[in-house]
């Protein structure tokens, strides 16, 4: 995930997931890859961006709130969410925002 997501003209939605991890991996990296692959096949998914240095921030982009709710209730994602609470995160916060405007620059 080293590229900026190519999103359509607004409006669309962003889910901002901010986290502080536990020390051990405990299968986190493998599950994270699986979740990105799974999300990318969900209806309404537009893209994802992620960075981590101490605090991790992952932003996924969606066409609408129904798509976000569908992803939140995906059975495999529900398992990952529980493992996150039990093993992978000391703390996390999820925010959902409507993107009304975006600007870009490319050299």
C-alpha positions in Angstrom: 0.0 0.0 0.0 2.6 2.5 -1.0 0.4 4.4 -3.5 -2.2 7.1 -3.1 -5.7 5.6 -3.7 -7.3 6.7 -6.9 -10.7 7.9 -5.8 -13.6 9.3 -8.0 -15.0 12.7 -7.9 -16.7 13.4 -4.5 -18.8 12.8 -2.7 -17.6 9.4 -1.3 -16.8 8.2 2.2 -13.6 7.6 4.1 -13.1 5.2 7.1 -10.2 6.3 9.1 -8.8 3.6 11.4 -6.1 4.8 13.8 -4.4 2.3 16.1 -1.6 1.6 18.5 -0.3 -2.0 18.2 0.8 -4.6 20.7 4.4 -5.8 20.6 4.0 -9.2 18.9 2.8 -9.8 15.4 0.7 -12.9 16.4 -0.4 -13.3 12.7 -1.3 -9.6 12.3 0.7 -9.0 9.0 -0.9 -12.0 7.3 -4.4 -11.1 8.5 -3.9 -7.4 7.4 -3.0 -8.6 3.9 -6.0 -10.9 3.8 -8.3 -8.0 4.9 -7.0 -5.7 2.2 -7.6 -8.4 -0.4 -11.1 -9.1 0.9 -12.1 -5.5 1.2 -11.0 -4.8 -2.3 -13.6 -7.2 -3.5 -16.4 -5.7 -1.5 -19.2 -3.7 -3.2 -18.5 0.0 -2.9 -14.8 -0.3 -2.1 -12.7 2.5 -3.8 -9.2 2.2 -2.4 -7.0 2.2 0.7 -4.0 4.0 2.1 -2.0 3.0 5.2 1.0 4.2 7.2 2.6 3.2 10.5 5.3 4.8 12.7 4.2 4.3 16.3 0.6 5.3 15.5 -0.9 3.4 12.5 -3.4 5.1 10.3 -5.4 3.3 7.6 -7.9 5.1 5.4 -10.3 3.1 3.3 -12.6 4.8 0.7 -16.1 3.7 0.0 -18.9 4.8 -2.3 -21.6 5.0 0.4 -22.5 4.2 4.0 -24.3 1.0 3.1 -21.0 -0.3 1.6 -19.1 0.6 4.8 -21.8 -1.2 6.9 -21.6 -4.3 4.7 -17.8 -4.4 5.2 -18.1 -4.0 9.0 -20.5 -7.0 9.0 -18.5 -9.3 6.7 -18.0 -12.6 8.6 -14.2 -12.8 8.0 -13.8 -9.1 8.9 -15.7 -9.7 12.2 -13.2 -12.4 13.1 -10.3 -10.0 12.4 -12.0 -7.3 14.4 -12.2 -9.6 17.4 -8.6 -10.7 17.1 -7.6 -7.1 17.0 -9.3 -6.5 20.3 -7.9 -9.6 21.8 -4.4 -9.7 20.5 -3.2 -6.9 18.1 -4.2 -3.5 19.5 -3.6 -1.6 22.6 -5.9 1.1 21.4 -7.8 2.0 18.3 -10.4 4.5 17.0 -12.6 4.4 13.8 -13.9 7.5 12.2 -16.3 7.8 9.2 -16.2 10.9 7.1 -18.0 12.1 4.0 -15.5 13.5 1.5 -16.9 16.5 -0.2 -13.8 17.8 -1.9 -10.4 16.5 -2.8 -7.4 18.0 -4.6 -4.4 16.3 -6.1 -0.9 17.0 -7.4 1.2 14.7 -9.5 4.7 15.5 -10.8 
